[in-house]
Amino acid sequence: MMNGKNVLETMANTYNEMTKSAKKVADYIFEHTKEAQYMSITSLSEECGVADATVSRFCKNLGYDGYNEFKLALAKASGAKVNEPGTEYYEQIDPEDSIQVMANKLYASNVAAMKQTLDLLDAAAVDRAVRYMYGAQRVFCFGQGGSGVMAKEAWARFITAAPQFQCIEDSHLQTMAAALCTMNDVILFFSYSGATKELVDTLRPARERGAKVILITHFPKSPAAQFADVILQCGSKEGPLQGGSVPAKMSQLLIIDVLFNEFCRANSVFSDANREIVANAIAAKLL
């Protein structure tokens, strides 16, 4: 792990010692420093014309444990403002901003995230995902970290209309449940990056067992995509210093709401009856 060193300076100082493939990565990052910090490892490797493994080795040769640590160093080194004209990134919150100005900037970022998600929405994918969920014996809502929060949000929404939805928060228990999945089960998996070890550990056994996988991610060409039957892409570019951001969550909440409403429309009699039962049960708890 590198501490106190500017990654761009390190790249420049070691450039002549790099392999031809590594120089491709370095050249792209020097030219697109601000953009690179928002890219997945797969996106960066495609832009550079190299393999994911090349980018991973590039980061480790610079002294970083992995790509995410490298991106964090890149974000710190670039010192980039993220509200420059022509970008879709978050507006920079400045110390001199009033509370109202800050709130306006946050509002604009959230609206932009939902608009990006709406533009990326694939109606056919939504329809296919709903059909999988409706025909499932069990639908597991999974995710880790901030994405785990979204998985729980999805479960809390869908449980008002159908009993087959389940949420397991612990990653080890998720893997255990996935290992016992059947062809009648569906996994609704939330992962903004689509590139975590826990995700692979969970989805690989589920696919081997024949379960259907619906993936909600920002990166449709991420490592998780190889396990997915349906991919729903959320908007909102999130940098390494913005992990767990509200706009990224807002974009995923929109997808959850679209899926839920289409799920209810697919069999309104069944869903409406369940929602009425749930509403009556909750009413007894209100003062």
N, C-alpha and C positions, 0 to 999 in steps of 0.2 A: 504494500500500500504506500502510495506516494504522499508525503506531507510537505507543505510549504513550497512546492515547486510549481511553476507555471507550465502547464502541459504543452502549450504552444511553443514555449522556449525549448522545452525538452525535445519536442518533435524536430525543431529546426536544428538543434545541436547534434541530433543523431541521424539526420536525414541521409547523409552520405553513406551511412552504414546499413541502411534499410534495403530489403530485397525489392525487386521490381514491383511486386504486388503491393507491398507495404507502402511504397512511394505513391502508388495510385490512391491509396486511402489517405495518406498525408496530404497529397495535392488537393484532393477534394475538400478535406477539412479546412485547409488553409484558405481555400476560395469560398467555402460555404460554412464558415464557423458558426454563425448564428443559427442557420437552418439545421446543421448536423446535430445539435444538442436536443432536437425534438424528434429525431429519427430512431426507428427501431434498428437493431443490428441487421435485420434482413433488408430493410429499406436502404441503409447505408451501403451494404455490400452490393446491392443491385445497381445503385448509382455509380459505384466505383468499378463495377465489372469484375468483382472478385467473390470468393466464397465467404460464407459466414465465418468459417474457421479462420480465414485470413484476417478478418477484422478482430476476432477474439485474440489471435496471436499478437496482432499489432498492439492491442491494449496491454497485454501481459508483458510484451517486450519493453514497453514504456514504464513498467513497474506497477501496473494496476491489477487488482484481483480479477477484474472482468469489465465488460462493456459498460455496465451501469455506473461503476465507479469512475470510469474514464469520462462518461458523459457529464457526471457531476463536476469533475475537474475542469472540463471544457466550458461548462456554464459559468463557473467561477472565474476562469481565466479570460473569457470573452468580455465579461462585464456588460453584456448586451442589454440594451433597453428593448423591451418586447412590444412596444407600441409604435414601431416605425411604420410609415405609410406603406401599404401594399402587403402587410403581414396580417395573419389571422390569429396572432398570438394574444396573450393577455395584456391588457393595458397596465402599464407600470403605475403602481401606487407610490406617489411621492410624499416625502415628509411634509411638504407645504400644502398638500391637498386638504381642503376642508372635509368634514364628514360627508357633506352632501356630494361633493365632487368625487370622493372615494366611492360612495354608494352608487353614483351614476356610472362610474367605470366598471364596478362589479356587475351591475345590471347589464351593461352592454356586453360584457364577457359571457354572461349566462345566456343572453338572447342569441349571441353569435354561435355559441356551442349548440344550442337547440336548432338553429337554422342550418348549421353544417350537417347535423344529424338528419334533419328532414330531407336535405338534398341528397344524402347518401342512402336514404331508405329504399330498400328493395322489396316491393310489394309481394313479389313471387316468393321471396325468402320468408317473409312474415307469414304468408299463407301456409307454406310448407312446415314452418316451425309450429304453428298452431295445430295443424293436422297431426303432427307427431305428438304434441302434448295431449291433445284430446284423446288419442288412441292409446295412451300410455297407462300402464298399471301404476307406475310411480314416476314422479317427476322430481328429481333432486336439484335443488338450487345451490350451486357451489361457487366459491370464490375465496381468495385469501386477501388479508389486509383490507385496504379500502374497497376492493372489489367484493370482499366478503360482506361488507355492509350492504352493497347493492344486491347481493344474492338474498340477503335477509329481507330487504325491501320487496323483492320480487315475490318471495314466499308469502310475506304478510299481505300482499295484494291478491295473489291468486287463491290463497286459502279461504278467502271470503266467497269464492265461487265454486271450488272443487276440492274434494278431500285428498286427492292423490299427490298433492304437492308437499315436499318435505325439505327442510333446510338443516344441513349439518355444517357447523362452523369450524370444528377442528380439522386440520388438514390430514392428520393420520386417520381419523374416523371417516373422512371423505374417501380416502384411498381404500379403506376396508369395505365401505359400502359399494364403491365402484367395482371392486374385485368380485362382488357377488351380484352384480347387475345381470339382467337377462335381456333378451331381445324385446321384451315388453316395456322396458324402462327407458327414460329419457333423462339426460343431464343438461340442465340449463346453466352454462358456465360463464361467469363474468371475469374477464381479465383485460384490463386496458392495454397492457403491453402484449399479451399473448405469448409471453416468453419467460416463464418461471419454471423452476424445477418441480415445484409442487404440482403445478398444472399437468405437466407431462406424466408425473407419477400417478396422478388420478385418472387422466383420460385414457392412457394407453390400455390399462386392464379393462376399462369400460368398453372400449371399442373392440377389444379381443373377445369380449363376452357378447357382442352384438348390440349393445345399447346405442341409441341415437344420441348425438351430441349437438346441442345448439350453442354456439359461441358468440358472446357479445364482446367485441374488442374494437380498438381503434386501428389495429394493423391486420388487415385481412390476409397478408402474406407472412404472418408470424409463425413460429414453430407450432403453435397450437392448431393452426389451420389444417394440418395433416390429419388431425383427429376429428374434425368437425364435419357434420352432415349439412349444417346450415350455419352461415356466418352473417351476423347482423353488425354493421359497422357504426360505431358512435363517432360523432364529431368531436371537436375541441382538442387542439394540440396542447399537450402537457409536457413542460420541460422537467428536467431532473430536480429542479428546485421548487417544483409546484406539485409534487406527488400528493394524491388524494384531494385534488382541487375540487371546489364546488362546481365549476362549469363542466368538468369531466363527469361528475355525478349527475348533473342535470341532463346531460346528453343521454346517459344510460337510463335515467328515470323516464325520459320520453319513450325510449324503446320498450321499457317495461309497460308503460301505459298503453302503447299501441298494441302490444301482444295481448295484454289483458282484455282490452275492449274487443279485439278481434276474436279472442277465445270465447268471450261471452256471447258475441253475435253468432258464433258457429252453432250454438245450441242455446238459444235464449231462454227456452222453457226450463231446461235443467239449471242453467246458471242463475236465472232470476229466482227460482225456488230456493236454491241454496243461499243466495244473498239475503233473501227475506228471513230464512231461518237464522242465519248468523246475526242479522240486524236485531231480531227479537231477543236473541241470547245476550247480546251486548247491551241492549236497552235495560235489562234487569240490573246491570251494574252501574247505571247512571243515576245520579241524584235527581 
